[in-house]
């Protein structure tokens, strides 16, 4: 008999319930969760003595989930007034991107003598091998749901950008957000902080009040034709008592930001920064930006905007790299930190955009003067290296196949490699990532829409330069678009592992007819 079900009604087991709802459908409302949990508690002889509820909170991380943190702290203290935690299902506990994190938080409770029960799941969380396996799969599925949703949302946002619609953020000085219906007819202007109420409505930028538009045009005119600096323009605006859209005084930095923002020339630019899956916010390189020219009615001519960018870049061309770095180093010593805003606000400094242009990225310039940002931008450089590595591996693979007598061509539409006009092939490079426990992971993402006959996955060593091994996945056996590999993956996955490419080359190898005869 189930140990919990055997509890006497006169002496029920004391339990706490944890409920969480982000912005998902009604299935996961806290009321629905509580009803299922209450039935489970009654069936298993438990009494709910405490409720911890995180409403409107994402399950991707522990950050922001104050109630779960409170529950864990209370359980770990050893003085909790309950010996069980009841949760609707595995996904309500969290959609952690690392399943080990989800398991760790449960382990914290179990170590303190508090067991976690998933009330709507079909397995008993009793520590048996079967339940552990199912729970691990459920955790992976919970995290995968968020990853797939993130990809779909991002693709949808990029599509809307390319159609000329605005995605998030305030309009800025001299502009306003215009709500438009699904058929394109304009509706109302949105005030700052106001959001659309109908899902099919869209938002575009339109010129703001005439007086603000004239100020924007005056700023560009003063900068491009009257050769005034950002500081001089800011001082002139402040002397006239003019304020920014945030009701603040104009500064060199705010003028510079206005001069470098392409929306004033009618251009829609997206993905300059990203904050996916609650990970660290990163500044993306220009090649990752999504652009749409002539998306909005321009406040200033695109030619004038381009002229402003040329002036900004030209100002730093006569300054040597060493001098630019010395000024950056002095600024770092003065303030103990660096940022694009701080650089732009300092009169004697070249602009932050000049540093990006000269040193490829701000992060690279920071590194050269000994400053390490709090945010981890290292993976940006790593991703660039991986793109180069991917091209090199493709060249190597094609060369080896051709040396074996195979014919290889690249489909101009799908970019897939077609070998001997018999089978198609794609190549994926997976970098090695270390977890908090020191183990290694490799994340593979396949483009299932292309349906290659063979997907070649290259796993890299921890240095992310040396090849560790290869996986050759037949299209018929590739049951997922994402796969997370460990050092050892079991026979069902490692069946496709190879130390080198000889097997693939052997598949494509062609021998002269006389040799076959």
C-alpha positions in Angstrom: 0.0 0.0 0.0 1.2 3.5 -0.8 2.9 4.9 2.3 1.1 8.3 2.0 -2.3 6.7 1.5 -1.8 4.7 4.7 -1.7 7.9 6.8 -4.4 8.1 9.4 -7.0 10.8 8.7 -6.5 11.8 12.4 -2.8 12.3 11.9 -2.4 13.5 8.3 1.0 14.3 6.8 1.5 18.0 6.7 2.3 19.3 3.2 2.9 22.6 1.4 1.7 23.3 -2.1 3.6 25.2 -4.8 1.7 26.7 -7.7 3.1 28.7 -10.6 1.6 30.4 -13.6 3.4 32.5 -16.2 1.3 33.7 -19.1 0.2 30.3 -20.3 -3.3 29.1 -21.1 -6.0 28.4 -18.5 -4.9 24.8 -18.0 -2.2 26.1 -15.7 -4.2 28.7 -13.8 -3.3 28.6 -10.1 -6.9 27.6 -9.3 -6.8 24.6 -11.5 -3.5 23.5 -10.0 -4.8 23.9 -6.5 -7.9 21.8 -7.3 -5.8 18.9 -8.6 -3.3 19.2 -5.7 -6.2 19.3 -3.1 -7.6 16.0 -4.6 -4.2 14.4 -4.5 -3.7 15.5 -0.8 -7.1 14.0 0.1 -6.4 10.7 -1.6 -3.0 10.4 0.1 -3.9 11.4 3.6 -2.2 14.8 3.5 -3.2 18.2 4.9 -2.1 21.3 3.1 -0.8 23.7 5.7 1.1 26.2 3.5 0.8 27.7 0.0 3.6 29.1 -2.1 2.4 30.8 -5.3 4.5 32.5 -8.0 2.0 34.2 -10.3 3.1 35.6 -13.6 6.6 34.1 -13.2 8.6 32.3 -15.8 9.9 28.8 -14.9 13.2 29.2 -16.8 15.2 30.2 -13.8 15.0 30.5 -10.1 15.5 34.3 -10.4 12.3 36.2 -9.8 10.5 33.3 -8.2 10.4 34.6 -4.7 7.9 32.0 -3.4 9.9 29.0 -4.6 13.1 30.4 -3.2 11.2 30.9 0.1 9.9 27.3 0.0 13.4 25.9 -0.7 14.9 28.0 2.1 12.3 26.9 4.6 12.7 23.3 3.6 16.5 23.4 3.8 16.4 25.1 7.2 15.2 21.9 8.8 12.4 23.7 10.7 9.7 23.5 8.0 6.2 22.8 9.2 5.7 20.3 6.4 7.3 17.1 5.2 6.0 17.1 1.6 5.7 19.6 -1.2 2.9 19.1 -3.7 3.3 20.4 -7.2 0.9 20.1 -10.2 3.4 18.6 -12.6 7.1 18.7 -13.5 6.7 21.8 -15.7 5.2 23.8 -12.8 8.4 23.0 -10.8 10.2 24.7 -13.6 11.2 24.7 -17.2 14.9 24.9 -16.4 17.2 24.8 -19.4 19.5 22.5 -17.5 17.7 19.5 -16.2 20.4 19.1 -13.5 19.2 22.4 -12.0 15.7 21.2 -11.7 16.9 18.0 -10.1 19.1 19.9 -7.7 16.3 22.0 -6.3 14.3 18.8 -5.7 17.3 17.2 -4.1 17.6 20.2 -1.7 14.1 19.4 -0.4 14.6 15.6 -0.3 17.9 16.0 1.6 16.1 18.0 4.3 13.4 15.2 4.6 10.8 17.0 2.4 9.6 14.9 -0.6 8.3 16.5 -3.7 5.1 15.0 -5.3 3.9 15.8 -8.8 0.2 15.4 -8.5 -0.9 15.4 -12.1 1.8 13.1 -13.4 1.2 9.4 -14.2 4.3 8.3 -12.2 5.0 8.1 -8.5 8.0 10.2 -7.5 9.3 7.3 -5.4 13.0 7.2 -6.5 12.5 4.0 -8.5 14.5 3.6 -11.7 11.4 3.9 -13.9 10.1 7.0 -12.2 13.6 8.6 -12.3 13.8 7.9 -16.0 10.3 9.3 -16.8 11.0 12.3 -14.6 14.2 13.1 -16.4 12.4 12.9 -19.8 9.6 15.2 -18.4 12.2 17.7 -17.3 13.8 17.7 -20.7 10.5 18.1 -22.4 9.6 21.0 -20.1 12.8 22.8 -21.0 12.5 21.9 -24.7 9.0 23.4 -24.8 10.5 26.8 -23.8 13.4 26.5 -26.3 11.0 25.6 -29.2 8.7 28.4 -28.1 11.6 30.9 -28.0 12.6 29.9 -31.6 9.1 30.3 -32.9 8.5 33.6 -31.1 11.8 35.0 -32.4 11.1 33.9 -36.0 7.7 35.5 -35.7 9.2 38.8 -34.4 11.8 38.8 -37.2 9.0 38.3 -39.8 7.0 41.2 -38.3 10.2 43.4 -38.4 10.7 42.6 -42.1 7.0 43.6 -42.7 7.8 47.0 -41.1 6.1 46.6 -37.7 7.7 47.8 -34.4 8.6 45.2 -31.8 8.7 46.5 -28.3 10.4 49.5 -26.7 9.4 53.2 -26.4 9.2 55.2 -29.7 11.8 57.7 -28.7 12.0 61.5 -29.0 10.3 62.8 -32.1 8.4 59.5 -32.8 5.2 57.9 -31.6 3.8 54.4 -31.7 0.8 54.0 -34.0 -1.6 51.1 -33.5 -2.8 49.6 -36.8 -5.5 47.0 -37.4 -4.9 43.6 -39.1 -6.0 45.2 -42.5 -3.4 48.0 -42.1 -5.9 50.8 -41.2 -4.5 53.1 -38.5 -6.2 53.2 -35.1 -5.0 55.1 -32.1 -1.6 56.4 -30.9 -0.2 54.5 -27.9 1.1 56.5 -25.0 4.3 55.6 -23.2 3.8 52.2 -21.5 0.5 51.5 -23.1 0.2 48.2 -24.9 -2.1 46.8 -27.6 -5.2 44.9 -26.4 -6.0 42.9 -29.5 -3.5 40.3 -30.6 -3.9 40.8 -34.3 -3.2 44.5 -34.0 0.3 45.8 -35.0 2.4 48.8 -34.1 4.3 51.1 -36.4 6.4 54.2 -35.8 5.1 57.5 -37.0 6.5 61.1 -36.7 5.6 62.7 -33.4 4.5 66.2 -32.6 5.8 68.8 -35.1 7.9 70.6 -32.4 9.8 67.4 -31.6 10.3 66.4 -35.2 11.7 69.9 -35.9 14.2 69.4 -33.0 15.3 66.1 -34.4 15.8 67.7 -37.8 17.7 70.6 -36.2 20.0 68.2 -34.4 21.0 66.4 -37.6 21.3 69.7 -39.5 23.6 71.1 -36.8 25.7 68.0 -36.8 26.0 67.3 -40.5 26.0 70.8 -42.0 27.0 73.3 -39.2 29.7 70.9 -37.9 28.6 71.2 -34.2 29.6 68.5 -31.8 27.1 66.5 -29.7 28.1 68.5 -26.6 27.5 71.8 -28.4 24.1 70.6 -29.6 23.1 69.4 -26.1 24.2 72.6 -24.5 22.1 74.6 -27.1 19.0 72.5 -26.4 19.4 72.8 -22.6 19.8 76.6 -22.9 16.4 76.7 -24.6 14.9 74.6 -21.8 14.2 71.6 -24.0 14.0 68.2 -22.4 14.2 64.6 -23.8 11.3 62.2 -24.1 12.2 61.1 -20.6 11.9 64.7 -19.3 15.6 64.9 -18.7 18.2 67.4 -19.8 20.0 66.8 -23.1 23.5 65.5 -22.8 26.3 64.6 -25.2 25.3 60.9 -24.9 21.6 61.4 -25.6 22.4 63.5 -28.6 24.8 60.8 -29.8 22.3 58.1 -29.3 19.7 60.0 -31.4 22.3 60.6 -34.2 23.1 56.9 -34.4 19.6 55.4 -34.3 18.5 54.3 -37.7 14.8 54.6 -36.9 14.9 58.3 -37.6 15.8 57.5 -41.2 12.8 55.1 -41.4 14.8 51.9 -40.8 13.6 49.1 -38.7 16.5 47.3 -36.9 15.9 44.4 -34.5 18.0 42.0 -32.5 20.8 44.4 -31.7 20.6 43.0 -28.1 19.1 39.7 -27.0 17.9 38.2 -23.8 16.7 34.8 -24.7 15.5 32.2 -22.3 16.3 34.5 -19.3 20.0 34.2 -20.0 22.4 37.1 -19.8 21.7 40.0 -22.0 24.1 40.3 -24.8 25.0 42.9 -27.5 24.8 41.2 -30.9 27.2 42.0 -33.7 25.8 43.9 -36.8 25.7 40.7 -38.9 23.0 39.3 -36.6 20.7 42.4 -36.8 17.4 42.1 -38.6 16.9 45.2 -40.8 14.0 46.6 -42.9 14.7 49.8 -44.9 11.8 52.3 -45.4 9.7 50.6 -42.7 8.5 53.9 -41.3 8.0 57.4 -42.6 11.5 59.0 -42.1 12.0 62.0 -39.9 15.2 62.8 -41.7 16.4 61.7 -45.1 18.4 58.4 -45.1 21.2 60.2 -46.9 21.6 62.7 -44.0 21.6 59.8 -41.5 24.4 58.1 -43.5 26.3 61.4 -43.5 26.0 61.6 -39.8 27.5 58.1 -39.4 30.3 58.9 -41.7 31.2 62.0 -39.7 31.2 60.0 -36.4 33.5 57.4 -37.9 35.8 60.0 -39.5 36.4 61.8 -36.2 38.3 58.8 -34.9 40.2 57.9 -38.1 43.1 60.2 -37.4 43.5 58.8 -33.9 45.7 55.8 -33.7 44.6 52.5 -32.1 47.1 53.0 -29.3 45.7 56.5 -28.5 42.1 55.3 -28.6 43.0 52.5 -26.2 45.0 54.8 -23.9 41.9 57.1 -23.6 39.8 54.1 -22.9 42.3 52.9 -20.3 42.3 56.3 -18.6 38.5 56.3 -18.5 38.5 52.9 -16.9 41.0 54.0 -14.3 38.9 57.1 -13.5 35.5 55.3 -13.1 36.5 51.7 -12.4 34.1 50.5 -15.1 33.2 51.0 -18.8 30.1 51.2 -20.8 28.9 52.6 -24.2 26.9 55.3 -22.4 29.9 56.3 -20.3 32.1 56.6 -23.4 29.5 58.6 -25.2 29.0 61.0 -22.3 32.7 61.8 -22.0 33.7 64.8 -24.1 37.3 63.9 -24.9 36.5 60.3 -25.9 35.8 58.9 -29.4 32.3 57.6 -29.6 31.4 54.0 -28.6 30.4 53.3 -32.2 34.0 54.4 -33.2 35.4 51.8 -30.8 33.1 49.1 -32.3 34.2 50.0 -35.8 37.9 50.1 -34.9 38.1 47.0 -32.7 35.2 45.0 -34.1 33.3 45.0 -30.8 33.3 47.0 -27.6 34.1 43.9 -25.7 37.3 43.4 -27.7 38.3 47.0 -26.8 37.4 46.4 -23.2 39.6 43.3 -23.1 42.6 45.2 -24.5 42.5 47.7 -21.6 42.0 45.0 -18.9 38.3 45.5 -18.3 36.0 42.5 -18.0 32.3 43.3 -18.1 29.9 41.8 -15.6 27.9 40.3 -18.5 29.4 37.4 -20.3 29.9 38.5 -23.9 32.6 35.8 -24.5 30.2 33.5 -26.4 29.7 36.2 -29.1 33.4 35.8 -30.1 33.0 32.1 -29.7 30.0 32.0 -32.1 32.0 33.9 -34.7 34.8 31.4 -34.4 32.2 28.6 -34.7 30.9 30.0 -37.9 34.4 30.0 -39.3 34.9 26.5 -38.0 31.7 25.3 -39.6 32.9 26.6 -43.0 36.3 24.9 -42.5 34.6 21.6 -41.6 32.4 21.8 -44.7 35.4 22.4 -46.9 37.2 19.5 -45.3 34.3 17.2 -45.7 33.7 18.1 -49.4 37.4 17.7 -50.1 37.6 14.2 -48.6 34.5 13.1 -50.5 35.9 14.4 -53.8 39.2 12.8 -53.1 37.3 9.5 -52.8 35.8 10.0 -56.3 32.4 11.3 -55.2 30.7 14.2 -56.8 29.4 16.9 -54.4 27.3 19.9 -55.2 25.5 22.4 -53.0 21.8 23.0 -53.5 21.4 26.7 -54.2 18.1 26.8 -52.4 18.6 24.7 -49.3 22.4 24.9 -49.0 22.4 21.1 -48.4 25.2 19.1 -50.0 24.1 16.5 -52.5 26.5 13.6 -52.9 26.6 11.6 -56.2 23.0 12.8 -56.8 22.0 10.0 -54.4 21.7 11.6 -51.0 21.6 15.0 -49.3 23.7 15.9 -46.3 24.0 18.7 -43.8 26.7 19.5 -41.2 26.3 20.7 -37.6 29.1 21.8 -35.3 28.5 21.5 -31.6 30.7 23.4 -29.2 31.6 21.9 -25.8 29.9 23.5 -22.8 30.8 22.8 -19.2 28.1 22.6 -16.6 28.3 23.8 -13.0 29.3 20.3 -11.9 32.2 20.2 -14.4 30.6 17.7 -16.8 30.5 18.4 -20.5 27.5 18.9 -22.8 27.0 19.4 -26.5 23.8 21.0 -27.9 22.8 20.0 -31.4 20.1 21.7 -33.4 18.9 20.2 -36.7 16.8 21.9 -39.3 14.1 19.3 -39.8 12.4 21.4 -42.4 15.3 20.7 -44.9 15.0 16.9 -44.3 18.6 15.9 -45.2 19.2 12.2 -45.7 22.2 12.4 -43.5 23.0 14.9 -40.7 26.7 15.0 -39.8 27.3 16.3 -36.3 30.8 17.4 -35.3 31.5 17.4 -31.6 34.4 19.7 -30.4 36.7 19.2 -27.5 36.6 21.6 -24.5 39.0 23.9 -26.4 36.2 24.2 -29.1 38.8 23.9 -31.8 39.8 20.2 -31.9 37.3 17.6 -33.2 36.3 15.1 -30.6 34.2 12.8 -32.7 31.4 12.6 -35.3 27.8 11.5 -35.3 26.1 10.4 -38.5 22.3 10.6 -38.1 20.1 9.1 -40.9 17.2 11.3 -41.6 14.8 8.5 -41.0 16.1 8.0 -37.5 16.3 11.7 -36.5 13.3 12.1 -34.3 14.0 15.6 -32.9 15.2 19.0 -34.0 17.3 19.4 -30.9 19.6 16.9 -29.1 21.7 17.3 -26.0 24.7 15.0 -25.8 26.7 14.0 -22.8 30.1 12.4 -22.7 28.3 9.0 -22.8 24.9 8.8 -24.3 23.9 5.1 -24.3 23.6 2.7 -27.2 20.6 4.3 -28.8 22.6 7.5 -29.5 26.2 6.4 -29.5 25.3 3.8 -32.2 25.7 6.7 -34.6 29.1 7.8 -33.2 32.3 7.6 -35.2 35.9 8.6 -34.4 36.4 9.9 -38.0 34.7 10.4 -41.4 35.9 7.2 -43.0 32.5 5.5 -42.8 30.8 8.5 -44.5 33.5 8.7 -47.1 33.1 5.0 -47.7 29.4 5.5 -48.4 30.2 8.0 -51.2 33.4 6.4 -52.5 33.4 5.5 -56.2 35.8 3.0 -57.8 36.8 2.7 -61.5 34.8 0.1 -63.5 37.9 -1.9 -64.3 38.6 -2.3 -60.6 35.1 -3.5 -59.9 35.3 -5.9 -62.8 
